[in-house]
């Protein structure tokens, strides 16, 4: 009999595979699997052969990982087995990527003579939307904390801390500040981090094409605006969902409701899907860094850090101690990466990693 973990094992694998397969096709013109090869070479037959080999390998990896996921879903009902298929896909991705990157290095172009900094007076960072979003999510988070404080004395000795798929509580613990205020604290932290990402995107280092029409700059600005809008929207939706969950948990704890509200259940199930969908839409509409909007000047050479192979390792890791930028556009994939040569960026990355790992650990310890 097919186990209940079949869909959780296969679903994320297919979504992740789709995002990985489109990665070479949304990259900036001139970049080939993390290597700057020049605009002409990126359209050549050698580049096409490398891309075709990558696609074949990734389709093979997809078949193997889906087969593994189906086997897990049929034979094993344990929750721990669910992430095995996505993990196998990531391992297969790095195998295919390293091979494609190695062949792309043979086509590498020399370092550019023109460098573009993080900002110019003609294109200042725009922080209005991130600031407004931060104010909204902070208000929502504080309202959840205040509501919990006002209802704390009236709560019974046992408080619900975990809910099943139907929204009904399936785990309780003694009432305590940790049990009642953990979710509001997570709300403020996660939504605040999403706002922080929006701030970083607005101030990220630019790499433009060396042209005088302003097409590349306009493409970069429009790409950042779209991505910033998505991050801010996700921050608000996450805060609304977690705030609503806090109110609903307290209502269940007080006996005024038997299960979580439908808004909380629907929101929790849909935010992840919505996030992937919006990012995929931006990737297909704009391309990485607005590459799909640069068609009028796509033959113009790329400048800045993206075109300088000397500071990139495996095309994934950017290390430049002389660059004050905290984050920079990815060479392969979608979004931005950290400048590992900047101690401030390293500290930021370490702090985010500690928070990302600490939240579930602390949550599990309390519960």
C-alpha positions in Angstrom: 0.0 0.0 0.0 1.2 3.5 -0.8 2.4 5.3 2.3 1.2 8.8 3.3 4.7 10.3 2.6 4.6 9.8 -1.1 3.4 13.3 -2.1 5.7 15.1 0.5 8.6 13.1 -0.8 8.0 13.8 -4.5 6.3 17.2 -4.5 9.3 19.3 -3.3 11.6 17.4 -5.6 9.7 18.3 -8.7 9.4 21.9 -7.7 13.1 22.2 -6.9 14.0 20.4 -10.1 12.0 22.8 -12.2 13.7 25.8 -10.6 17.1 24.3 -11.1 16.4 23.4 -14.8 15.5 27.0 -15.7 18.6 28.4 -13.9 20.9 28.4 -17.0 18.2 30.1 -19.0 17.7 33.1 -16.7 21.3 33.9 -16.1 22.9 37.2 -17.3 24.1 37.0 -20.9 27.8 36.2 -20.9 27.6 34.0 -17.8 27.8 30.2 -18.2 27.5 28.0 -15.1 29.2 30.5 -12.8 31.9 31.6 -15.2 32.0 34.8 -17.2 32.8 33.6 -20.8 31.8 36.8 -22.7 28.6 37.6 -24.6 29.7 36.0 -27.9 31.0 32.7 -26.3 27.8 32.3 -24.3 25.9 31.9 -27.6 28.4 29.6 -29.2 28.2 25.9 -29.9 30.5 25.0 -27.0 28.2 26.7 -24.5 25.2 24.9 -26.1 26.9 21.5 -25.7 27.6 22.3 -22.0 24.0 23.3 -21.4 22.6 20.3 -23.2 24.8 18.0 -21.1 23.7 19.7 -17.9 20.0 19.3 -18.9 20.4 15.6 -19.6 22.2 15.0 -16.3 19.5 16.9 -14.4 16.7 15.0 -16.0 18.5 11.8 -15.1 18.9 13.0 -11.5 15.2 13.9 -11.4 14.2 10.4 -12.5 16.4 8.7 -10.0 15.4 10.9 -7.1 11.7 10.6 -7.9 12.1 6.8 -8.0 13.8 7.0 -4.6 10.9 9.2 -3.3 8.3 6.8 -4.6 10.1 3.9 -2.9 10.2 5.9 0.3 6.5 6.7 0.0 5.5 3.1 -0.6 7.8 1.3 1.8 8.4 3.8 4.6 5.9 5.8 6.6 8.5 7.5 8.8 8.6 11.3 8.7 12.4 11.4 8.6 12.3 9.8 5.2 10.4 12.7 3.5 13.4 15.0 2.8 15.6 12.2 1.4 14.4 12.8 -2.2 15.1 16.6 -2.2 18.5 15.9 -0.6 19.4 13.4 -3.3 18.3 16.0 -5.9 20.7 18.6 -4.4 23.5 16.1 -4.4 22.8 15.4 -8.0 22.6 19.1 -8.8 26.1 19.7 -7.4 27.5 16.8 -9.4 26.0 18.1 -12.6 26.9 21.7 -11.8 30.6 21.0 -10.9 31.1 19.2 -14.2 29.4 22.0 -16.2 31.4 24.7 -14.3 34.6 22.8 -15.1 34.0 22.8 -18.8 32.8 26.4 -18.8 36.1 27.5 -17.3 37.8 26.6 -20.5 35.8 29.5 -22.1 36.5 32.0 -19.4 36.9 35.7 -20.5 39.5 38.1 -19.0 38.6 40.5 -16.2 36.7 43.6 -17.2 38.3 47.0 -17.2 35.1 48.8 -16.0 33.7 48.3 -12.5 30.4 49.4 -11.2 29.9 50.2 -7.5 27.0 49.5 -5.2 25.2 52.7 -5.8 25.4 55.9 -7.8 23.7 59.3 -7.3 21.6 58.5 -10.3 20.2 55.3 -8.8 19.9 55.7 -5.0 18.5 52.8 -3.0 14.8 53.0 -2.3 13.8 52.0 1.2 10.2 53.3 1.4 8.5 50.0 0.8 10.8 48.0 3.2 10.4 50.6 5.9 6.6 50.6 5.5 6.5 46.8 5.6 8.7 46.8 8.7 6.2 49.1 10.4 3.2 46.9 9.4 4.8 43.6 10.6 6.1 45.2 13.8 2.6 46.4 14.6 1.1 43.0 13.9 3.8 41.2 16.0 3.4 43.6 18.9 -0.4 43.2 18.8 0.0 39.5 19.1 2.3 39.9 22.1 -0.1 42.4 23.8 -3.0 40.1 23.2 -1.1 37.2 24.8 -0.2 39.4 27.8 -3.8 40.6 28.3 -5.1 37.0 28.2 -2.3 35.3 30.1 -3.8 35.3 33.5 -7.1 33.9 32.3 -5.4 31.0 30.5 -5.8 27.5 32.0 -2.8 25.6 33.4 -2.4 23.6 30.2 -1.8 25.4 26.9 -1.9 23.9 23.4 1.5 24.1 21.7 1.0 21.8 18.6 -1.8 21.2 16.2 -2.6 18.4 13.7 -3.6 18.7 10.1 -7.2 19.2 11.1 -6.3 22.2 13.3 -7.1 20.4 16.5 -4.5 20.5 19.3 -2.5 17.3 19.7 0.1 18.4 22.3 -0.3 20.4 25.4 2.2 21.7 28.1 2.1 23.6 31.3 1.2 27.3 30.9 4.4 29.4 30.8 5.7 32.6 29.1 7.8 30.4 26.8 4.7 28.4 25.7 2.5 31.5 25.1 5.0 34.0 23.7 7.3 31.7 21.6 5.1 32.1 18.5 4.8 35.9 18.7 8.6 36.1 19.1 9.1 33.9 16.1 6.6 36.1 14.2 8.6 39.3 14.9 11.9 37.6 14.1 10.9 35.9 10.8 9.0 38.8 9.4 11.7 41.2 10.5 14.3 39.0 8.7 12.3 39.1 5.5 12.2 42.9 5.7 16.0 42.9 6.3 16.4 40.9 3.1 14.4 43.5 1.3 16.7 46.2 2.7 19.8 44.3 1.5 18.4 43.7 -2.0 17.8 47.5 -2.3 21.5 48.2 -1.4 23.1 45.2 -3.2 26.1 45.7 -5.5 25.2 46.3 -9.1 26.8 44.7 -12.1 25.6 46.4 -15.3 26.4 46.3 -19.0 28.8 48.9 -20.4 26.4 50.8 -22.6 25.0 54.4 -22.7 21.3 53.8 -23.2 20.5 53.1 -19.6 18.7 49.9 -20.5 20.8 47.7 -18.2 20.4 50.1 -15.3 16.6 50.3 -15.8 16.5 46.4 -16.0 18.4 46.1 -12.7 16.1 48.7 -11.0 12.9 46.9 -12.2 14.3 43.5 -11.1 15.1 44.8 -7.6 11.7 46.5 -7.3 9.9 43.3 -8.2 12.0 41.2 -5.9 11.7 43.7 -3.0 8.0 43.8 -3.5 7.8 40.0 -3.2 10.0 39.9 0.0 7.8 42.6 1.6 4.6 40.8 0.6 5.9 37.6 2.0 6.8 39.4 5.2 3.3 40.8 5.6 1.6 37.5 4.8 3.9 35.6 7.2 3.2 38.1 10.0 -0.6 38.0 9.3 -0.5 34.2 9.4 1.6 33.9 12.6 -0.4 36.7 14.4 -3.6 35.0 13.5 -2.2 31.7 14.7 -1.3 33.3 18.0 -4.8 34.7 18.5 -6.3 31.3 17.5 -4.0 29.3 19.8 -5.0 31.5 22.8 -8.7 31.1 21.9 -8.3 27.3 21.8 -6.4 27.4 25.1 -9.2 29.4 26.7 -11.8 26.9 25.4 -13.5 29.5 23.1 -12.6 27.4 20.0 -11.9 23.7 19.4 -9.4 24.2 16.6 -7.2 26.7 14.8 -9.0 29.2 12.5 -9.3 28.5 8.8 -7.3 31.6 8.0 -4.3 30.1 10.0 -4.6 26.7 8.3 -5.0 28.0 4.8 -2.3 30.6 5.3 0.2 28.1 6.7 -0.3 25.7 3.8 -0.3 28.3 1.0 2.6 30.7 1.9 5.3 28.3 0.8 3.6 27.6 -2.5 2.9 31.3 -3.0 6.6 32.2 -2.3 7.9 29.6 -4.9 5.3 30.7 -7.4 6.1 34.4 -7.1 9.9 33.8 -7.3 9.4 31.6 -10.4 7.3 34.2 -12.0 9.9 36.9 -11.5 12.6 34.5 -12.7 10.7 33.9 -15.9 9.5 37.4 -16.4 12.7 39.4 -15.6 15.5 36.8 -15.6 18.3 37.0 -13.1 19.2 40.7 -12.5 16.7 41.7 -15.1 18.5 39.9 -17.9 15.4 39.4 -20.0 14.9 43.2 -20.0 18.4 43.8 -21.5 17.7 42.4 -24.9 18.4 45.8 -26.6 21.9 45.8 -25.2 22.6 42.1 -24.6 25.8 42.3 -26.8 27.3 44.9 -24.5 29.9 43.5 -22.2 29.0 42.9 -18.6 31.0 44.9 -16.0 31.7 44.8 -12.3 32.1 41.8 -10.0 29.9 39.4 -12.0 32.3 39.7 -14.9 35.5 39.3 -12.8 36.3 35.6 -12.5 39.2 36.2 -10.1 37.0 36.6 -7.0 34.6 33.7 -7.7 35.1 30.1 -6.5 33.1 27.4 -8.3 31.0 30.3 -9.6 29.0 30.2 -6.3 31.1 31.9 -3.7 32.2 35.5 -4.0 35.3 36.5 -2.0 36.7 40.1 -2.3 38.2 41.8 0.7 38.5 45.1 -1.2 34.8 45.2 -2.0 32.7 46.9 0.7 29.5 45.4 -0.6 27.6 42.9 1.8 25.7 41.0 -0.9 26.0 40.6 -4.6 23.9 39.1 -7.4 24.4 35.4 -7.9 26.2 34.2 -11.0 24.2 31.0 -11.2 20.7 30.6 -9.9 18.4 33.3 -8.6 18.8 36.1 -6.1 21.8 37.3 -4.2 24.8 35.8 -2.3 27.1 37.1 0.5 30.5 38.6 -0.1 32.6 36.2 2.0 35.6 38.6 1.9 33.7 41.2 4.0 33.7 40.5 7.7 30.5 42.4 8.1 28.8 40.1 5.6 30.3 37.0 7.3 28.9 38.2 10.6 25.5 38.8 9.0 25.5 35.4 7.4 26.6 33.7 10.7 23.8 35.5 12.6 21.1 34.5 10.1 22.4 30.9 10.2 22.3 30.8 14.0 18.7 32.2 14.0 17.6 29.8 11.3 18.9 26.8 13.2 18.1 28.2 16.6 14.3 28.8 16.1 13.3 25.2 15.5 15.8 23.9 18.2 14.4 26.3 20.8 10.9 25.6 19.7 11.3 21.9 20.0 13.1 22.2 23.4 10.3 24.2 24.9 7.6 21.9 23.6 
